[in-house]
Amino acid sequence: MSQKNQDQIDIPVVDISTPNAHVGRELVDAAVRYGFVFIRNQGSEIAPTEIDEAFELRGDYKEAFNFGEFVNGIAQQLLPSVFAVNEAQVSHFADQCHHLCLKLLRLFALGLEVDVHQGGEEWFSSRHEGPSATILRFLYYPATRSSSDFDPSVDVRAGAHSDYGSITLLFQRPGQPGLEVLTPSGSWSSVPVSPAGTESDASPPILINIGDLLSYWTNGLLRSTVHRVMSPAEAGHATGQDRYSIAYFCHPVNEAQLVPVPSERVRERAPVVPDTATGSDELVMTAAEHLRRRLAAAYGWDTAKDK
């Protein structure tokens, strides 16, 4: 079992209000080293009031509620009444999350110095416009009630995992910690909701993490880091505390081909993505196929039977 908090890490906080190549390099450096980065949110990305209003939409659910993509502001699924009457608000929030992801993807492309003749800063973002597996998830971790059978080392809120897509946005509430990341040394390090210097901000910074797909796409240069959510007692807080969070899991369009990223920094890595231009016989994977394989690995599906 991995040890707890033997190797504390300080995830950088990056201000992306003025997007440029320098900011892109800061994001890339954080993604290479940690797989996580905070972006400071002082209203230029998503207004703190809109984040607060999103957190107020609490349905009768015990763990989570997933929203698929909205089409012209309309959910493509049945919604519980608490969300149905606020459909326009949820759709708007999802749109804002998507626009923020596109901005971040452009900055990652700038930071990786993607060849301007092959897409430049739009290289990633252009592959994220259209139907995809993107999910907006409202999460509720109920308070841990004191009981004789509670074991914080076993009764975790979310077990160790990595995310499947390109990037994830995580919105958290002040005073509701619990997220931990697995460090390169194999120990768990707690992640603050509001890192030093952001405590007085109107809203906690938005935490960004790299998903498996973007890591694969960049030959493992950008790190997809394993993380988990612990119960309050394990996180150093008293039991009896609820935790609410909102996650936006951004994926490329389903048919996006995961061809090699035209970046020298990515090319310097040992190749993971097959390059048909060099005569590789391996077919280029699509985003949908990558997700299917990750789900199959996670849940033990037999992919051969699915074909």
C-alpha angles and dihedrals in degrees: 000000000000116000122247124251098334092134112038114199130199110219109211123246112222127192108217096176089110104042115206141133092276091056089046091055090050090054093047093049091052092046092050094050104034110006085227134082135171118226115204112239114201095154100284092101108031119352113249089229090058091051090050091050091050090054090052090064098090118164132193094275131122104207117005147333121214124209118199120206121306121228114210089341094308123118114234091217139054112275130207111249094256089060098033092064089049096042094125092052093050091046091051092050091050090051091052091050090051093050090050090051091051089052091050092047090053089051091050089052090050091048091050090047093231111200108272090215091059100047104299114198092356093058096102100026094054088060092055099062112099142028112345145147092266113147134194108204129192109203130199122184107188121222116275109245117216110252138150094249097051112118112178091197090061106024097068121164095228122006125230111293145136125232120254106218139060104282136345127215114208122195116194138182124240113262095018107103129159107122116123131180128209110243124216089256091060099253128119120247123194118233118218120229091222113024121207113298096025101072093104096045116119089242131017113261116269111253115224125196133183117243130218093259096055090045091052091045091055095046090254094303092122107056124234100205126205113238141169142190117238131201117263095255091054090047090057097262133110120268119253096065123126121216123209124185139161122216129191112199108199119203132178119249111288096250095046109130114226095224120163114289109245094234126120091216090056093043090056089066122085103270118261100159111069114242112214089190089069093052099263112166092208114103118241110252122234124223090250092053092048090053092047091053093048092050090047091053092047097047102030097247119168102237092192091063091051094060 
